[in-house]
Amino acid sequence: MDLVDLLAKEFQTKRIKSTDGLIILLLLAVSAAAWITILHTLSDLVRAGQADFPGLQFLGFIASYLVFLIANLLSKRRVVHLFEEFIFNIRYRLLRNLRRMELEPFEKIGGTAFFNVATLDLRYISDIAEVVWYLLSDSLILFGVLVYMASLSLPVFAIILGILILGFIGFLIIQSILIKKVHITRDREDSLFDLIEGLLFDFKSLKIDRTKNDDFFRRGIERNVLAVRDLRRTVGYIRGEANILIQVVWLLMFLFIIFVLPHLDMVDAGTLFSLGTAILLMPFVALMNDLNDISFAHISVDRIFRFDERLSGFRSDPHRTPRPARSRQVVRLAYENLRFNYTDEAGETTFSVGPIDLTFTAGEITFIIGGNGSGKSTLLKLLIGLYRPLTGTVAINGEEVGSGVQRELFSCVFTDFHLFDRFYGLKEVDGAMVAELIGRMGLEHKVSYREGGFSTLDLSTGQRKRLALIAALLEDKPCYIFDEWAADQSPEFREYFYKTILPDLKARNKLIICVTHDDGYHHLADRIHKLELGRLAPGADG
């Protein structure tokens, strides 16, 4: 799919008014007509050998130029408006489809791919709004100039048209090569961005292992940076060749009119001057350069379309999307025979969790323990309903419900938590309660409650995790999950979490699940479940 196809699709689905496109074409046609009038006036001046100042000829020239300028201004504003509406529709649709996805396919696609499409590719399209306007304007003017030349001499027009067609064919051949190279370049850039994401998110592990750091940089970052440089260099060379071809085509037309045509006795001197003026004012070079620039937008459009199709394919089926649990009172949450498999591209199972039977009760603290890679994070996603299990049932207060119904019951602080700029989802926020919680977290000298959110998020990881805990407590849901919350805390706040916050939640009859490695606080848990290689270890329940 290219830019024309995507625009046509937007018009067909009524997301963009077709009248906007018609108005733009009408204004550009007026602009082109004014330009041809200017060309004709200049030709008459050359023929006459003198200017009629300040007569009708002069006034006509000024009027035509004013019409040309006003039509250009209005049409350009319309194009910018249309393209921004166009970009809005695409960005909104991508974000809407993204938020409707389930977690598992979202993790398969990856945030980097979405970020590249939603920022880089959309930016490429947004940046060519002016180029599209020039393309449309130059196309109509070129058409008008060719019609004007045909009115002067059909044989000369045929020769000029033949040169243009041959040049355009050569240009298309170069463009096809260019587009293939740009596709390869963009894919390689995606790989580079993935590596940069790894550098940013796993910076600590790279800093403590010099050999790993050097190997990652040489075989990962350096190799891909060099590859992207060479590919972009090749793309630049091909674009340069296309520009040279454009200049050669224009030069051939000009040389024919100025040096060859006078010896062929096909037109008189006045017509020859008019044809020469037409060639000088023909926007062929500008038009081809516009097409050269738009080739990058075609690639971005194709990437956006393919990504949008992927999102649509992964979007939750409305008939399968679970309705949230209505009850705010949870006495017992039971899971039976939960199983989940990770698979590779060939469909082969690479890691399994389950079968698992677990029961959680309100007013109890449950610890889930286990080594790295034992399946704790996957188990949490199954418990919450973020992953659909291959088998198993979920029961709330003894009543079996569909998988995912339990999601709304949980408030969670994950290891990869994120702090939003405000408390979304809370209609009314008690500022005094927020201030009290901030004080309990020892952050009253750093943070305050302001305009529905925290005054600043520029804090250490441990302090930001305390703010995430405040946000979770404000939601006041019946079930809480804390995924290694105390890992980034000082000894003081680690103890405060286990000995004050968790008992307070227990006293409020909340259902509490904690993933933890803090052996020293295991005695505070009502139950302990240990996970080994995706299965519950026998005898860990405390």
TAFENBEL-V680611 format. One record per backbone hydrogen bond with DSSP energy under -1.0 kcal/mol. NH is the residue of the N-H (numbers start at 1). CO is the residue of the C=O. Records with the same first field share a line. If there is no record, write none. Layout:
NH: CO, CO
This chain:
6: 2
7: 3
8: 4
9: 5
10: 6
11: 7
12: 8
13: 9
14: 11
15: 10
16: 10
22: 18
23: 19
24: 20
25: 21
26: 22
27: 23
28: 24
29: 25
30: 26
31: 27
32: 28
33: 29
34: 30
35: 31
36: 32
37: 33
38: 34
39: 35
40: 36
41: 37
42: 38
43: 39
44: 40
45: 41
46: 42
47: 43
48: 44
49: 45
53: 51
58: 52
59: 55
60: 56
61: 57
62: 58
63: 59
64: 60
65: 61
66: 62
67: 63
68: 64
69: 65
70: 66
71: 67
72: 68
73: 69
74: 70
75: 71
76: 72
77: 73
78: 74
79: 75
80: 76
81: 77
82: 78
83: 79
84: 80
85: 81
86: 82
87: 83
88: 84
89: 85
90: 86
91: 87
92: 88
93: 89
94: 90
95: 91
96: 92
97: 93
98: 94
99: 95
100: 96
101: 98
106: 102
107: 103
108: 104
109: 105
110: 106
114: 110
115: 111
116: 112
117: 113
118: 114
119: 115
121: 116
122: 117
123: 119
124: 120
125: 121
126: 122
127: 123
129: 126
132: 128
133: 129
134: 130
135: 131
136: 132
137: 133
138: 134
139: 135
140: 136
141: 137
142: 138
143: 139
144: 140
145: 141
146: 142
147: 143
148: 144
149: 145
150: 146
151: 147
153: 149
157: 153
158: 154
159: 155
160: 156
161: 157
162: 158
163: 159
164: 160
165: 161
166: 162
167: 163
168: 164
169: 165
170: 166
171: 167
172: 168
173: 169
174: 170
175: 171
176: 172
177: 173
178: 174
179: 175
180: 176
181: 177
182: 178
183: 179
184: 180
185: 181
186: 182
187: 183
188: 184
189: 185
190: 186
191: 187
192: 188
193: 189
194: 190
195: 191
196: 192
197: 193
198: 194
199: 195
200: 196
201: 197
202: 198
206: 202
207: 203
208: 204
213: 209
214: 210
215: 211
216: 212
217: 213
218: 214
219: 215
220: 216
221: 216
222: 217
224: 220
225: 221
226: 222
227: 223
228: 224
229: 225
230: 226
231: 227
232: 228
233: 229
234: 230
235: 231
236: 232
237: 233
238: 234
239: 235
240: 236
241: 237
242: 238
243: 239
244: 240
245: 241
246: 242
247: 243
248: 244
249: 245
250: 246
251: 247
252: 248
253: 249
254: 250
255: 251
256: 252
257: 253
258: 254
259: 255
260: 255
261: 256
263: 260
264: 261
272: 268
273: 269
274: 270
275: 271
276: 272
277: 273
278: 274
279: 275
280: 276
281: 277
287: 283
288: 284
289: 285
290: 286
291: 287
292: 288
293: 289
294: 290
295: 291
296: 293
298: 294
299: 295
300: 296
301: 297
302: 298
303: 299
304: 300
305: 301
306: 302
307: 303
308: 304
309: 305
310: 306
311: 307
312: 308
313: 309
314: 310
315: 311
316: 100
320: 317
321: 317
325: 405
333: 360
334: 395
335: 358
336: 393
338: 356
339: 391
340: 353
342: 351
344: 348
347: 344
350: 342
351: 342
353: 340
354: 534
356: 338
358: 335
360: 333
362: 331
363: 510
364: 361
366: 512
367: 527
368: 514
369: 529
374: 371
379: 375
380: 376
381: 377
382: 378
383: 379
384: 380
385: 381
386: 381
387: 381
390: 339
393: 336
395: 334
396: 399
397: 332
399: 396
401: 394
405: 402
407: 404
409: 406
410: 407
411: 479
413: 481
417: 414
423: 452
424: 422
426: 423
434: 430
435: 431
436: 432
437: 433
438: 434
439: 435
440: 436
441: 437
442: 439
443: 438
446: 443
447: 443
450: 453
453: 450
455: 448
459: 457
464: 460
465: 461
466: 462
467: 463
468: 464
469: 465
470: 466
471: 467
472: 468
473: 469
474: 470
475: 471
479: 409
480: 511
481: 411
482: 513
483: 413
484: 482, 515
487: 484
489: 486
494: 490
495: 491
496: 492
497: 493
498: 494
499: 495
500: 496
501: 496
502: 497
504: 500
505: 501
506: 502
507: 503
508: 504
509: 506
510: 505
511: 478
512: 364
513: 480
514: 366
515: 482
516: 368
519: 517
521: 518
522: 519
524: 521
525: 522
526: 365
527: 365
529: 367
531: 369
532: 535
534: 374
535: 532
537: 530
